[in-house]
């Protein structure tokens, strides 16, 4: 009888370990899927930028430096996104992606600010459509980032709970990093309003 009870305890223990392991795998796959949604939106954004630069290039011939900065920032962001796709949640990779995205956002901000000086460009229908598509994509990226961060938070909480933390440590379920929006120092400053 004692042997049957012992086998029952061992069986409960083993099934408990399996359930914990499977729940950690589920949470990890959820945040990876959530990152895939971000990746789709980022790729859409990256595909829009060359069209934007081509449209602007016709009007802003004297602003080559700004256009080149946008292209370089886009290329850096694409590379960071490709790296992050392979290992979403890795702290270094996610920080690099956040930094690259921040640089791209800053470069686009400068481009849009300069475009205000060109009335013909502001009136261009293609430019207006591209700006609208980029704005829409930015909103989609923000929603996808929130979903990713929620999934990462759920995963991190699950892996830190006891006894999950023992299984997580044993089977290399490392902590996942949130994808935070980075802002340049100029963006963090409060805008000056003068009348």
N, C-alpha and C positions, 0 to 999 in steps of 0.2 A: 504494500500500500504506500509506503514511504517513497518507493522508487517511482510509482505512478505520479505522486505529488511532485517529486523532483523533476520528472520529465515534463509535467504540466507547467511548472515554473520556468524551466528552460525554454519550452515552446513559446510561452507568453513573452519572455525576454527576447527571443529571436524575432518573433513577429513584431514586437515593439521596435527593435532596431531596424527592421525592414521598413516599417511604416515611417519612421523618422527619416531614413535615407531617401525613401521615395518622395516624401514631402519636400525635402531640401532640393531634390532634383526638379520637382515641379516648380518651386519658387525660382530656381535658377533659370529654368527654361522660360518662365514668364518674363523675367527682366530681359533676357536675350531677345525674345520676341518683341518686347516693347522697344528695344533699341533698333530692331529691324524696321519698325515703323518710323522712327526718327530718321534712319538712314534713307528711307524712301523719300521723305520730305526734303532732306538735305540734297539728295541727288537732283530732285526737281529744282531746287534753288540754284544749284551749281549749273544746271543746264540753261537756266534763264539768264545767267550773268553774261555769257558771251553775246547773246542777242542784245542785251542792254548796252554792252560796250560798243558793239557795231553800230547801234542806233545813235549813241552819243558821239561816237568818233567823227561822224560827219559834221557835227555842229561845234565840237570842242577841240578843234585841231591844235590849239595852243595849250591844252591841258594834258599832254601826253603822259606826263609824270603821274597824274592822278589815275589815268586809265591803266597804266602799267602797274600801279600799286593795287588796283582792283584785281587785275589778272593774277598777280603774284599771290595776293591774299586768297583768291579762289583756289589756285593750285595747291597752296599749303593746306587749305581746309579740305580739299578733296583727298589729299594724301593722309591727313589726320583721320578723316572719316573712314577711309579704306582700312587703316590700321585698327581703328576702333571696332570696325565690323568683325574683325577676326577675334577680338577679345573684349567685348563690352563689359564694363564694370571694373576693369583694371585701373587702379588709381592713376598711374602715370599716363596711360593712354587717354583716359577721360580728361585729365588736366590739359594734355596737349590738344585734344579736340576742342575743349572750351576756349583755350587760348587762340587757336586758329580761327574759330568761329567769331571770337571777339574782334580779331584783326580784320576779318572780312566785313563784319558789320560796320566797323569804323571806316573802312575804305569806301564801302557803299554809301555811308552817311556823308562823307566828304564829296563823293561824286554827285549825290543828290543836292547837296548844298550848292555846289558849283553850277549845277544845271539850272538853278534858279536865276542865274545871271544871263541865261540865254533864252530870250522870249520865244524864238522860233522852236527851240527844243521843247520848251514847256508846252507849246501848242501842238506838238507832234503827237498824233493819235497812237502811233506805235509805242512811243515813250510812255504815254499815259497808261496804255494797256500793260506794258511790262512792269511799270511801277505797281499797278494794281495786282498783277499776278505775284510779284515779289512780296507785297504786303500780305496777300492771302496765304502765301507759302510760309511766311514768318509766323503767322497765327497758327498754322498747322504744326509747324516745328515746335512752337511753344506748348501746344496741347500734347503732342507726342512726347516732349521732354517731361511734362508733368506725369504722364502715364508711366514713362520709364522710371522716373524717380520714385513714384509710388510703388512700382514693382520691386525696385532695388531696396526700398525701405522694408517692404514685407519680407523679402528674402533675408536681409540683414537681421531683422528681428527674429525670424524663425531660426537662423543659424546661431544666434546668441542665447536663445532660451536653453534652460537645462531640461533634459539631458541632451537636447539637440547639439549643444556646443561640443559635447564629447565626440559625437558622430561627425560633426562638421570638421573638427580638428583632425580626426583620424583619416577621413576620406578627402581631405584637401578642398573643402568648401570655403574658399577664402572670401573675405569681405569684399563686397562690390562697392564701387564708387559712384556717387550721384553725378549727374551731368548738370553742372551749374552754369548759368549764363554769366559770362564775364563781361564786364563793362570797362571801357577805357576810363582813365581819370577824368577826361572831359565829360563823359556821359554821367559820371557820378556827381559832378558839381551841379548845384541848383542853377537853373537858368536865370540870367539877369533880365529883369523886365523894366523897361524905361518908357515913360510916356512923354 
